[in-house]
């Protein structure tokens, strides 16, 4: 993926990762899967979309997801986000419900979260690629090592960042964060509300207002 563009601020901070043997192996894996006809999401020029829309210096909030949506035209490199015109997935619908209940934002008709990303909300998936109709198909291929390093770099080199961890998987990354320098907000995954009849604990967790109360320059969470 040496030909894939990524914001210069991130390329500088992550040079050691890009030069590592595990990342070279990951690159070879992706090339091999494409050669064999695998359809990989998001498109190559959007794999690092979160990094391009939110330069390192501008990161104020980190929301951590697991891996991209695996349906055609859905994933575009931002966790939980989908392209304009795509049906809003259940997890994102619940995020919007909590957004409305927490700070009164009107629920948008589009699930595109680029507006958040451009304000410093780093929408990072732990795994950055997936194959069509095959969730977690790129698990344990190297992406987790890369994004763990990303989380650690943010924690070590910045101060006052809000890390939002939804669900057990995201919470498992808590050890990468220096809680003396940053705010960590934990809650059940938004999808859990689907199976718990709205009583899982994601609803009422108020991540948006809590983040803004902590930040010196709050996020304008309204997507309209």
VOZABA-547381 format. One line per field, with one value per atom (N, C-alpha, C): residue number from 1; y, z, x. Coordinates in steps of 0.05 Angstrom, whole numbers, plus 5000, padded with zeros to 4 digits. Example, Ala and Ser with C-alpha at 12.3 -4.5 7.8 and 13.67 -1.06 7.14 Angstrom:
BEGIN
i	(1,1,1,2,2,2)
north	(4886,4910,4934,4955,4979,5001)
up	(5156,5156,5156,5142,5143,5157)
east	(5264,5246,5264,5257,5273,5258)
***
This chain:
BEGIN
i	(1,1,1,2,2,2,3,3,3,4,4,4,5,5,5,6,6,6,7,7,7,8,8,8,9,9,9,10,10,10,11,11,11,12,12,12,13,13,13,14,14,14,15,15,15,16,16,16,17,17,17,18,18,18,19,19,19,20,20,20,21,21,21,22,22,22,23,23,23,24,24,24,25,25,25,26,26,26,27,27,27,28,28,28,29,29,29,30,30,30,31,31,31,32,32,32,33,33,33,34,34,34,35,35,35,36,36,36,37,37,37,38,38,38,39,39,39,40,40,40,41,41,41,42,42,42,43,43,43,44,44,44,45,45,45,46,46,46,47,47,47,48,48,48,49,49,49,50,50,50,51,51,51,52,52,52,53,53,53,54,54,54,55,55,55,56,56,56,57,57,57,58,58,58,59,59,59,60,60,60,61,61,61,62,62,62,63,63,63,64,64,64,65,65,65,66,66,66,67,67,67,68,68,68,69,69,69,70,70,70,71,71,71,72,72,72,73,73,73,74,74,74,75,75,75,76,76,76,77,77,77,78,78,78,79,79,79,80,80,80,81,81,81,82,82,82,83,83,83,84,84,84,85,85,85,86,86,86,87,87,87,88,88,88,89,89,89,90,90,90,91,91,91,92,92,92,93,93,93,94,94,94,95,95,95,96,96,96,97,97,97,98,98,98,99,99,99,100,100,100,101,101,101,102,102,102,103,103,103,104,104,104,105,105,105,106,106,106,107,107,107,108,108,108,109,109,109,110,110,110,111,111,111,112,112,112,113,113,113,114,114,114,115,115,115,116,116,116,117,117,117,118,118,118,119,119,119,120,120,120,121,121,121,122,122,122,123,123,123,124,124,124,125,125,125,126,126,126,127,127,127,128,128,128,129,129,129,130,130,130,131,131,131,132,132,132,133,133,133,134,134,134,135,135,135,136,136,136,137,137,137,138,138,138,139,139,139,140,140,140,141,141,141,142,142,142,143,143,143,144,144,144,145,145,145,146,146,146,147,147,147,148,148,148,149,149,149,150,150,150,151,151,151,152,152,152,153,153,153,154,154,154,155,155,155,156,156,156,157,157,157,158,158,158,159,159,159,160,160,160,161,161,161,162,162,162,163,163,163,164,164,164,165,165,165,166,166,166,167,167,167,168,168,168,169,169,169,170,170,170,171,171,171,172,172,172,173,173,173,174,174,174,175,175,175,176,176,176,177,177,177,178,178,178,179,179,179,180,180,180,181,181,181,182,182,182,183,183,183,184,184,184,185,185,185,186,186,186,187,187,187,188,188,188,189,189,189,190,190,190,191,191,191,192,192,192,193,193,193,194,194,194,195,195,195,196,196,196,197,197,197,198,198,198,199,199,199,200,200,200,201,201,201,202,202,202,203,203,203,204,204,204,205,205,205,206,206,206,207,207,207,208,208,208,209,209,209,210,210,210,211,211,211,212,212,212,213,213,213,214,214,214,215,215,215,216,216,216,217,217,217,218,218,218,219,219,219,220,220,220,221,221,221,222,222,222,223,223,223,224,224,224)
north	(4976,5000,5025,5023,5046,5068,5061,5081,5094,5084,5096,5121,5142,5168,5168,5182,5186,5214,5228,5255,5255,5274,5275,5275,5286,5286,5258,5241,5213,5197,5202,5187,5193,5217,5224,5209,5210,5198,5167,5155,5126,5114,5128,5119,5091,5088,5062,5039,5044,5023,5017,5038,5033,5018,5022,5009,4981,4973,4948,4924,4901,4876,4868,4872,4864,4879,4905,4921,4913,4906,4896,4870,4853,4828,4833,4853,4861,4870,4886,4896,4873,4854,4831,4814,4812,4797,4810,4837,4851,4848,4850,4846,4818,4799,4771,4766,4778,4774,4788,4811,4825,4808,4797,4781,4757,4746,4723,4731,4757,4766,4775,4777,4786,4815,4821,4849,4860,4880,4891,4919,4923,4949,4960,4987,5007,5007,5023,5025,5034,5026,5032,5061,5080,5108,5118,5101,5109,5093,5075,5059,5077,5099,5117,5143,5141,5165,5179,5163,5175,5192,5182,5196,5221,5220,5243,5265,5258,5278,5290,5274,5283,5281,5302,5302,5298,5288,5281,5305,5329,5352,5360,5352,5361,5341,5318,5298,5308,5309,5316,5294,5277,5255,5231,5207,5182,5164,5156,5136,5111,5089,5064,5044,5035,5013,4988,4967,4942,4938,4932,4931,4943,4948,4963,4947,4961,4948,4932,4910,4892,4890,4909,4911,4931,4927,4944,4973,4991,5020,5031,5015,5025,5038,5023,5032,5054,5074,5094,5103,5086,5091,5105,5109,5121,5101,5095,5075,5086,5067,5071,5087,5101,5118,5103,5112,5101,5124,5118,5138,5149,5173,5186,5168,5166,5150,5121,5113,5086,5084,5062,5057,5058,5073,5076,5050,5038,5013,5016,4993,4994,5007,5001,5013,5044,5053,5082,5095,5081,5092,5096,5077,5080,5102,5106,5128,5155,5156,5181,5185,5164,5166,5178,5167,5178,5206,5213,5240,5259,5251,5268,5270,5247,5248,5263,5261,5273,5303,5313,5342,5354,5339,5350,5353,5341,5343,5328,5340,5327,5303,5281,5257,5261,5258,5263,5241,5247,5226,5212,5223,5210,5200,5177,5165,5173,5193,5201,5219,5210,5225,5242,5248,5264,5291,5302,5328,5326,5304,5300,5298,5282,5277,5303,5321,5346,5365,5359,5375,5363,5341,5329,5303,5292,5266,5244,5230,5210,5184,5176,5153,5129,5115,5094,5066,5050,5022,5008,4987,4972,4956,4947,4933,4951,4957,4978,4967,4941,4930,4905,4897,4873,4864,4839,4829,4828,4831,4833,4810,4817,4797,4778,4787,4769,4784,4790,4805,4792,4809,4800,4783,4785,4769,4778,4802,4811,4814,4799,4799,4785,4795,4782,4780,4800,4801,4824,4839,4860,4887,4891,4917,4924,4904,4909,4920,4909,4919,4948,4954,4982,5001,4994,5013,5014,4993,4995,5016,5016,5035,5064,5066,5092,5102,5085,5093,5101,5085,5091,5117,5122,5147,5171,5170,5192,5196,5174,5176,5187,5179,5187,5215,5224,5249,5272,5266,5288,5289,5310,5313,5321,5313,5322,5311,5287,5274,5257,5257,5240,5214,5191,5165,5153,5148,5136,5107,5089,5060,5047,5038,5025,4995,4980,4951,4938,4912,4897,4899,4898,4899,4925,4947,4973,4977,4967,4970,4954,4933,4918,4934,4956,4973,4995,4995,5016,5018,4995,4995,5011,5018,5034,5064,5071,5100,5108,5130,5142,5158,5147,5160,5185,5189,5213,5237,5232,5253,5256,5237,5236,5227,5232,5223,5198,5177,5153,5150,5148,5143,5116,5099,5072,5068,5051,5044,5018,5005,4982,4991,4971,4977,4986,5005,5014,4991,4971,4949,4932,4934,4918,4925,4950,4959,4944,4934,4919,4894,4881,4855,4858,4882,4885,4902,4907,4922,4951,4962,4990,4993,4971,4973,4962,4964,4953,4972,4998,5017,5037,5032,5052,5077,5073,5095,5107,5133,5147,5150,5140,5143,5171,5186,5215,5220,5206,5210,5238,5249,5273,5297,5299,5321,5318,5294,5289,5297,5290,5297,5328,5341,5370,5384,5373,5384,5383,5364,5360,5376,5379,5392,5422,5434,5463,5475,5461,5469,5447,5450,5428,5422,5398,5389,5399,5407,5413,5387,5372,5345,5344,5366,5368,5362,5342,5334,5347,5363,5376,5403)
up	(5000,5000,5000,4991,4991,4973,4953,4935,4945,4968,4979,4994,4989,5001,5030,5047,5074,5083,5099,5107,5117,5108,5115,5145,5162,5190,5202,5191,5200,5188,5164,5152,5168,5178,5194,5221,5234,5261,5260,5238,5236,5217,5211,5193,5201,5227,5236,5231,5232,5227,5197,5180,5151,5142,5156,5148,5160,5177,5192,5174,5183,5168,5168,5191,5192,5173,5169,5151,5122,5116,5089,5084,5104,5101,5097,5111,5107,5079,5069,5041,5021,5025,5008,5009,5033,5036,5020,5022,5008,4977,4968,4940,4930,4946,4939,4938,4957,4957,4933,4926,4902,4877,4875,4852,4849,4872,4871,4867,4863,4856,4879,4903,4926,4923,4931,4931,4959,4961,4987,4991,5015,5023,5046,5049,5030,5005,4984,4961,4970,4954,4962,4969,4955,4960,4985,4998,5022,5047,5044,5067,5090,5084,5104,5105,5099,5098,5126,5147,5174,5179,5170,5174,5157,5133,5115,5124,5134,5143,5170,5187,5214,5217,5209,5212,5242,5246,5274,5292,5283,5300,5308,5293,5298,5313,5321,5335,5363,5368,5394,5407,5390,5400,5383,5395,5381,5387,5366,5368,5355,5369,5359,5351,5326,5316,5312,5301,5297,5268,5250,5222,5204,5179,5161,5155,5146,5136,5111,5106,5085,5061,5060,5038,5017,4993,4971,4976,4973,4974,5002,5022,5050,5062,5065,5079,5063,5078,5065,5083,5101,5116,5143,5151,5177,5193,5218,5233,5238,5236,5240,5217,5201,5180,5154,5139,5113,5093,5068,5047,5044,5033,5028,5011,5017,5001,5010,5028,5039,5063,5065,5087,5113,5133,5158,5174,5181,5196,5224,5236,5263,5284,5285,5305,5303,5278,5274,5280,5275,5282,5312,5327,5356,5366,5352,5358,5354,5333,5327,5348,5357,5378,5404,5411,5435,5431,5407,5401,5405,5396,5400,5429,5443,5472,5488,5481,5497,5494,5469,5465,5446,5439,5424,5394,5383,5354,5339,5317,5301,5287,5285,5273,5242,5231,5203,5185,5160,5141,5128,5131,5120,5143,5138,5158,5153,5137,5131,5154,5168,5191,5184,5159,5151,5165,5171,5184,5212,5226,5251,5247,5228,5223,5217,5202,5195,5219,5241,5265,5286,5279,5298,5311,5302,5312,5295,5306,5291,5292,5270,5268,5259,5278,5272,5275,5255,5258,5265,5282,5290,5266,5249,5224,5201,5182,5162,5136,5132,5107,5114,5095,5098,5070,5067,5041,5040,5016,5011,5024,5040,5053,5071,5082,5098,5122,5142,5165,5179,5188,5203,5185,5159,5141,5141,5150,5151,5180,5197,5225,5228,5245,5252,5228,5210,5187,5190,5211,5216,5222,5214,5219,5249,5266,5294,5306,5297,5306,5298,5273,5263,5279,5282,5295,5326,5338,5366,5368,5348,5348,5344,5328,5324,5351,5364,5390,5410,5411,5430,5423,5397,5388,5397,5393,5401,5431,5446,5476,5485,5473,5482,5474,5451,5439,5441,5450,5453,5481,5488,5514,5510,5529,5529,5507,5498,5478,5492,5480,5490,5474,5487,5474,5481,5461,5465,5457,5477,5473,5477,5456,5457,5453,5473,5470,5480,5484,5496,5480,5453,5437,5440,5437,5440,5468,5488,5516,5520,5504,5507,5500,5487,5478,5499,5521,5541,5552,5553,5564,5547,5523,5505,5512,5529,5534,5562,5564,5589,5600,5620,5630,5647,5654,5668,5650,5624,5604,5586,5587,5569,5584,5571,5582,5567,5581,5569,5576,5556,5560,5551,5568,5561,5563,5545,5546,5530,5533,5516,5486,5469,5440,5433,5414,5407,5396,5384,5374,5396,5420,5443,5449,5443,5449,5432,5410,5392,5405,5420,5432,5461,5472,5501,5504,5483,5485,5494,5487,5494,5522,5536,5564,5569,5548,5551,5565,5564,5577,5559,5533,5514,5515,5513,5516,5544,5544,5570,5578,5562,5569,5563,5547,5542,5534,5514,5506,5494,5480,5465,5484,5503,5522,5541,5548,5566,5552,5526,5511,5509,5503,5501,5527,5549,5575,5581,5570,5575,5556,5532,5511,5514,5509,5508,5485,5462,5438,5431,5439,5436,5406,5402,5375,5370,5346,5337,5326,5343,5335,5315,5312,5294,5265,5253,5226,5203,5211,5191,5182)
east	(5016,5000,5017,5042,5060,5050,5032,5021,4996,4986,4961,4968,4952,4958,4946,4960,4951,4961,4946,4955,4983,4999,5028,5033,5015,5019,5019,5001,5000,5024,5031,5054,5079,5082,5105,5104,5081,5078,5080,5072,5070,5091,5111,5132,5143,5148,5158,5139,5113,5093,5093,5093,5092,5117,5140,5165,5168,5150,5153,5147,5157,5153,5124,5110,5082,5065,5072,5056,5062,5086,5093,5078,5076,5061,5031,5021,4993,4988,5006,5004,5003,5021,5022,4996,4986,4960,4938,4936,4915,4918,4943,4948,4941,4947,4941,4911,4896,4867,4855,4865,4854,4860,4884,4892,4874,4864,4846,4817,4812,4786,4769,4780,4765,4757,4732,4722,4726,4743,4751,4739,4729,4718,4734,4736,4727,4745,4738,4756,4784,4804,4832,4838,4825,4831,4816,4800,4786,4794,4813,4821,4831,4845,4856,4840,4814,4797,4796,4795,4794,4819,4842,4867,4869,4857,4858,4839,4816,4797,4803,4818,4826,4856,4871,4900,4908,4931,4940,4937,4946,4945,4917,4897,4869,4852,4864,4848,4839,4813,4802,4787,4774,4758,4765,4767,4771,4747,4733,4712,4722,4723,4735,4714,4715,4699,4715,4703,4718,4728,4709,4717,4696,4702,4683,4658,4637,4614,4622,4609,4617,4598,4579,4561,4570,4561,4569,4562,4581,4576,4572,4576,4571,4596,4617,4641,4656,4665,4682,4705,4714,4737,4733,4708,4702,4685,4692,4677,4648,4630,4601,4588,4604,4593,4588,4568,4562,4560,4563,4562,4533,4532,4506,4489,4463,4445,4443,4461,4460,4442,4427,4410,4426,4415,4430,4429,4452,4452,4441,4432,4420,4437,4463,4480,4481,4483,4484,4457,4435,4409,4408,4419,4419,4437,4460,4477,4463,4447,4432,4410,4398,4377,4390,4413,4427,4436,4445,4453,4429,4406,4382,4374,4375,4367,4387,4413,4434,4435,4437,4440,4420,4399,4377,4381,4402,4407,4385,4375,4356,4369,4354,4365,4367,4391,4396,4385,4381,4372,4396,4420,4444,4461,4475,4493,4522,4527,4554,4564,4585,4596,4620,4624,4648,4649,4626,4625,4638,4634,4648,4678,4686,4714,4729,4716,4729,4732,4719,4721,4740,4752,4771,4762,4739,4730,4742,4761,4776,4761,4749,4730,4746,4759,4778,4766,4768,4763,4789,4787,4811,4822,4804,4811,4801,4819,4812,4801,4801,4790,4774,4757,4740,4732,4725,4717,4686,4676,4647,4632,4612,4594,4609,4632,4648,4660,4643,4653,4677,4695,4719,4738,4735,4752,4781,4786,4814,4824,4811,4819,4847,4864,4890,4908,4906,4924,4945,4943,4962,4950,4924,4912,4910,4905,4903,4929,4951,4977,4981,4972,4975,4957,4932,4914,4919,4930,4938,4961,4979,5000,4990,4969,4956,4944,4930,4918,4940,4961,4983,4997,5000,5013,4996,4970,4953,4955,4954,4955,4982,5004,5030,5038,5028,5038,5018,4994,4974,4964,4950,4937,4908,4891,4863,4846,4851,4834,4813,4789,4767,4767,4769,4768,4741,4724,4698,4699,4695,4697,4670,4658,4631,4634,4626,4626,4652,4651,4673,4699,4696,4720,4735,4720,4732,4744,4730,4739,4765,4770,4794,4819,4815,4838,4844,4830,4833,4861,4875,4902,4922,4915,4932,4931,4913,4907,4917,4930,4939,4916,4902,4878,4884,4910,4917,4918,4921,4923,4899,4881,4858,4833,4810,4784,4775,4769,4758,4729,4712,4683,4676,4664,4657,4627,4617,4588,4585,4562,4556,4556,4559,4558,4530,4527,4500,4482,4495,4479,4466,4478,4467,4439,4431,4404,4383,4391,4373,4364,4382,4376,4367,4370,4363,4338,4323,4299,4303,4326,4332,4342,4350,4358,4386,4403,4430,4449,4443,4460,4474,4471,4482,4465,4439,4420,4423,4427,4431,4460,4478,4507,4518,4504,4510,4539,4550,4577,4583,4563,4567,4570,4552,4553,4577,4584,4607,4633,4635,4658,4661,4639,4640,4646,4636,4642,4672,4686,4714,4732,4723,4739,4740,4763,4765,4750,4752,4737,4718,4693,4674,4667,4657,4648,4620,4615,4587,4576,4562,4554,4531,4517,4494,4503,4491,4499,4482,4463,4446,4458)
***
